[in-house]
Amino acid sequence: MDKLVYLASQAAKGTMARQENIANNLANVNTPGFRQQLMAFQSAPVVGEGSGSRSFAVETSVGFDTTPGQIQSTGRDMDVAIQGKGWFAVTAANGNEAYTRNGSFQVDSGGNLVTQEGYPVIGTSGPINVPPDHRLSFETDGTVSAIPLTGQGGVVPLGQLKLVDVEEGQLARGDDGLFRRKDGQDADPDPTVRVAGGFIETSNVNAVDMMVQMITAARQYETQMKMISSAQENDRAANNLFGLN
């Protein structure tokens, strides 16, 4: 009976991890530029005397879905979307460079262009500072300009977004939702990356598909719990048969 309980419990543990991943994807269905996290089962050998023939079924992340989200017009001057391949470079909380597809920017109290989470957006010449009472304009190459809201005065050049093109296989997602190169190096600016101001890239999470996966995982978990319960009942019946109770 121990083998049945062992297998069912390991499967249930993996199913719970899958549910957590699905829930995280669903929670970010409206997060601009979000990339769906992918999960898969992998075997991990059990370490210990007499356990060499057994393995754990471990649910692990195998990367993220590289399918781009849809580009939607917002009319907001601080929204910008990458067209095709590419990433925005930002400064993470630890001061290192990281990457995101979320181009829904804002201005912090110091006048710096930052992400919705407060990470400073990196320009090719350093941080991008926005003067007060100005709206932003983004060129396709990432050049950022400020236009006075009063209509008086000329256009103020602010710099250029640092846009990079890193292959998805070289990137890893961090707990903060930002991506980083696996080798720890900063990527060089890529002049071929193009952006569109006044647009935003939506999440690539399919809510209907995630709901179907969640229901399927819940049913799998119920089945695994029933297997454990059946093993307990069979154990009791065997004990009664041999007069062990």
N, C-alpha and C positions, 0 to 999 in steps of 0.2 A: 504493500500500500504506500510505502514511503516514496517510491518512484512516481506514482500517480500524483501524490500531493506535491512532490518536488516540482514536477513538470508544470502542473496547473498553477502553482504559486508563482513560478518564474514567468509564466505567460501572463498572469494577471498583473505582475509588477511591470512588465513591458507595456501592457495595454494602458495602465495608468499613466506611464510616461508619454505614450502616444496621445492620450487625452489632454495632457498638459500642453503638448505642442500644438494640438488642434485649437485649444482654447486661446493660446497666445496668438496664433494666426488670425483667429476670429476677432480678437480684441484689436487687431491692427488693420482690419478691413478698410477703415477710413483714414489710415495714416498715409500721407503722400509719400510716394517712392518706396513703400515697404516691399521687401522681397520675402515671399513665403518660405518659411523654414521647412526643410525636408527631413524626414526621419526614416530609419530603417533598422531592422534587427541584425545584430552581429553576434557571433558566438564568442564567449570568453571562457577559457578553461578554468575549472575550479582548482585552486592551489591547496594542496594538503595531502597527507598520507592516505592512500586508499581512494582518492578522488580523481585520479588521473583520467578515468574514462568519462568523466562528467564535465558538462559545460553549462555556463550561464547563457541565457538568451538576453542580450543587452540591447535596449532601444537607444540608439545613438543618432546624433545629427550627422547627416551626410552632405551637408551644404545647404544651398538655397536655390529657389527657382529663379532662373535668369530671365524668364519671360518679362518683357517690359510692360508696365501698366499703360493705361490709356492717357493721352494728353488732353486735358480739359482746360477750356478758357475760364479764367476767373475774373479778369479785368482788374485785378489787384496789382499795383505797380511793383510790389516787393515779391511777387511770385515769379518764379522762373523754372522752366522745365528743360531737361536735357533731351535733345532729339537724337535718338539712336543710342549708341554706346557712349559711355563716359560717366564721370563722377564729379561731384563737388568736393573740394578739399576743405576741411574744417579743422579747428584745433580742439582736441578732446580735453576732458577734465584734467588729465595728467600732463597736458602740454604737448603731447605728441600729435602728429598729423593723422587724421582719419578721413574716411570718405562716406558720402551719403548721396542718395538720389532725391532726398527731400529738399526741394527748393522753395519751400514756404518760409521766407525769411522775415525778419523784423529788425528793429533798431533798439539797442539797449539804452540804458540811462546815460552811457558815455558816448552815445552817437555811433557806436560800432554796429556793423551789419552782422547779425547772428542768426542761428537757427531758432526754431521754436523752443528748443531745449536750452538755449543760451550759449551754444558752442560758437565761437567766433568763426566767421567765414574767412578763408584765406584768399588773399589776392596775390597776383604774381609779384607784387612789390611790397607785400605786407598786409596788415588789416585794412579793411575798407571802412572809412569814417564818413558818415552821412551828415551833412550840415542840416540844422533845423529848418523847418518850413520849406522843404524841398521834397519832390517826389523822384523816384528812381526810373531810369530807363536802361534796359539791357539790350546790347547789340548781340547779333548771332554768335560772335566770337567771344562773348563774355565780358566785353567792355561795359563798365558801369558809369553812368553819368547822372548828375542831379539837376533837376529842372525846378526853378523857383515856383512855388505855388502862387505867388503874387503876379507872376507873369513879367515881373521886372528883373532885369539882369540876364546874363547869358547862361548857357549850359555849363555846368561845372564838372569836369572829368574827375572821377574818383579812383580809377584804376581798372584792373581787369581780374575777373574771377580766375582762380587757379582751377582749371579743368584738366582732369587726368583720364586716361583710358587704361585701366588695369584689367587684365583677363580675370574672369570670375573665379577660375581655378586657383589663382594666386591670392585670393582674398578670403578672409575669415571674419565672421560677424562677432562682435563683442557683446557683452551683457548690456552695454549702453545703447545697443541698436546700431552702432556705427561699424563700418568695415575698415579693416587694416590689412596691409600686405603681410603675408605669412612670414616673409623674410625680415620684417621689421624696418625695411627701408622706406623712405619717402619717394613717391612716384614723381616723375618729371612732368611738367605741363605738356599737354598735347594740343597743338594748334588746330587739329582737325575736328575736335569736339565742338558741337554746335548747340546753342540754347535758344529758347523762345521766351521772351518776357511777357508777363500777363497770363501765363499758362502754368499748370501744375500737372505732375504725373501722379496718377492714382496708384493705390496699392494693387499688386497683382494677385491678391487673394480672392478666390472665388467663394463667396459666402455659401452658396448652395452646395458646392462640392464639399466644403468643410463641414456643413451640417450633416451631410450624408455620411462622411467619415466618422463624425462624432457618434451618430446613431449606431453605425456598424461596430465601433470600438466598444460602446456600452453593451451591446448584445454579446460581444466576445467576452467581456468581463463577467457578465452574468453566467455564461456557459462555464467559464473557468471556476467560478465560485461554486457552481453546482457540482462540478467534478470533485472539488475538495470535500463538499458535503457528502457526496456519494461514497468517497473513500472512507470517510468517518463512519458512515452507516455500515459499509461492508466490514470494517474493522470490528465494530460492535457485534455484528452478526457472527463473525468468525470466533470471537471471544466467547459468545454464548454457546456456539456449537461445541466448543472444546471445554466448556465449563470453566472458563477463566474469569467470569464475572461473578 
